[in-house]
Amino acid sequence: MRFAGCVKVTGVVLAALMAAGCGGTAGEVAPQGDKKPAQARTSSPSASSVKTDGRVLEDFRFATAGGERFVVVEQPEWRPRGRAVDALSLGPTVPGVVELHRVVERLEQRGWERDGEATVDEGSYLTSGDWLLIVGVGPVPDESMEQAGANKGVVMLSASGGGNSR
């Protein structure tokens, strides 16, 4: 069942890369070195146990520090679920288990709790309040290489839930 989640995350990444061309039309695109709010740079858990979409994105930015580009993925119309936050971080190398564990550890510093082992094949599942997060790593798909530029790898983050907190 977990594999199905990774397939959905990969589909979101492909849609984001193809639609946005990594140029900003699919949401916010920024090199990781850009200025970020102070909250996004700290490792402390979110002050409230209820995370807003903005807090989830701050956690994603913190967890993927070091990637070349950070892309916030707009929700496609075909996606039938309620609250969702998706992002990806592109980098010059293909991330593996070490990078996956680093991202998971940084999310744990922000109050996310891991559910099971983090593997490259299945990704990692985490929760925070009523949010469920899937994190995956891998190469940029061949069909998206042109849009990704010199970037060869991607960290994908897809969260759903969040109740009614925006």
N, C-alpha and C positions, 0 to 999 in steps of 0.2 A: 504494500500500500504506500509506503514511503517513496518508492520509486516514482509513483504517479505525481507526487508533489514536485520532485525534481524536474520532471518533464514539463509541468506547468510553468515553473520558474524559467526554464530554458526557453519556452515559448514566449514569455514576457520579454526576455532579453532580446530574442531575435526580433520581435515586433518593435522594441525600442530602438535597436540599432538601425533597422531598416527604415522606420518612419522618421527618426530624428537625424539620421546620418551623423550622430554625435555632434550636432551643431546647435542644439538648444531648443528645437521645436517640440521635443517630447517632454519638456520640463526644464528643470534647472541643470545646467552643465557647467562645471567649474573644475579647473585644475585643483588638485588637493592642496596646493600651497596657498590658495587664496585665503583672505581673511575670513574667519568664521566667528560666530558668536562665542563668547567666553564659555557658555555651557557646553558647546560642542567640543571644546578642547579639554575639558576636565574628565577625569575618570570616575567621578562620583555618580552614584545612581541618581536617577531623576528624583526631584524633591517629592513629588506626589506619586502614590502608587498607581494612579490613573494616568496613563501616557496618552498624550494627544498625538495626532499625525506629525506635528512639528517635532515633538520629543522623539518619536520613533526615527525620524530623519536625522536628528542630531546624533542619536545613538549609531545609526548607520554610518554617518560621516566619521565619527570617532573611531568606530571599529575598522574602517577601511583606510585609515590614515596611511599615506604612502602611495596610494594608487595615482596614476597619471591624470585620470579624468573621473569625475563622479557625475552620474546621470540619474536624475529623478524621473521615473517612468510614469507618464500619465496613464490613467486607467482606460483600457480599450472598452469600447461599448459592448463587446461580446462578453465581457467578464461579469457574470451575474451576481457576484457576492457584494455585500454591503461595504464595509470599511476595508480599505486596502492601501498599503504603502509599498511601493516597489522601487528599487534602485539598483544600480550596478556601478562598479568601480573597475575601470579599465587600466591595465598596466602593461609594461613592455615585455614581461615574461609570463608564462603560464603558471598560475599558482597551483601548489600541491597541498599535501596534508599539513605541512608546517604553516603555510599561510592560512589555511582553513582554521587550524587550531588557534593561531594568533587572533584572527577575527572573532572567533567564539569567545576566547578569553577576554577580549576587550568588551564584547557585549555583556559578558558576565560582570565585568566591573561596573557596568551601567545598570545592573539590576535584572538582567535577563537570566533565566534558569534553563540550563541545558536538559534536554530529554533524550538520553541515550548517547551513544558514541558519535563522534564526528568523523566521517570518512569521506574521501573524495568521491567514491561511487554513489553514496546516498546523501551526502551533504550533512547538515546538522539541523536539528530542530530545537528551538528554544521558545520559552514562554515568558511573558511579563504581564501580570494582571490577566486581562482577557484577550491579549494579543498572542498569536501563534506566528512564529517566524521560521522560515526555511532559508538556510544559507548554503549556497553551492559555489564551487570553484571549477575552473576549467579553461580550455582554450576558446578564443573567439571563434565561432563557427565559420567555416570556409565562406559561406554565402554572405557573411557580414564583414569580412576582412577589409574591403574597400572603405566602408564607413568607419571602421575602427582605426584606420590610419596605421601608424607604426605599432599600435598596441596589439599584443599577441594573447593576453590572458584577461580573464574577467572574474570578479567576485560578484555573485548575484544574491540579492536579499529581497525576500518577498514576505510581507507580514499582512495578516488579516485579523480582523476582530476590532478591538478598541471600543466596543459599546457605542455610546453617543458622544464621546469626547472628541472634539475637533480641535 
